[in-house]
Amino acid sequence: MDNIRTSEDLKNALLLVEAEHEIKLQLLKDEIFVIYESLKPMNLLKKSIKDVIASPDIADDILNAASGFISEFISKRIIIGDSDNPLRKILGASVQFAIINFFVQNSEAIKNIGHFVISKFFQGKDIKTEVK
């Protein structure tokens, strides 16, 4: 800032400082709004899901866990049920083994299908961080 010599220079300097203050205040408000929007629970959940989709390791772990859950559910809940019959238990264990074997042999294809389904399910649902 130049040296202020007259009252007119002082008024101009104050107007300049006030204008800078208003601009910085508006930028701060905009930044706070973006932070507020990003901390909403729904946006946090969306971001977490996008991070999971983007990370192949986590997505693979989820798909592997899902495949194990599916095989156990099919063999124990559907085939065995509440039965104490040893033949049904052997059949259930055999089916579980066959399903796990199928998942192991076709793991890449199943992972690709899982990634495709997950990405299509969340396609176009972005986190809104626009400033109003």
Buried (B, 14 or more C-beta within 10 A) or exposed (E): EEEEEEEEEEEBEEEEEEEEEEEEEEEEEEEEBEEEBEEEEEBEEBBEBBEBBEEEEEBBEBBBEEBBEEBBEBBBEEBBEEEEEEEEBEBBBEBBEEBBEEBEEEBEEBBEEBBEEBEEEBEEEEBEEEEE
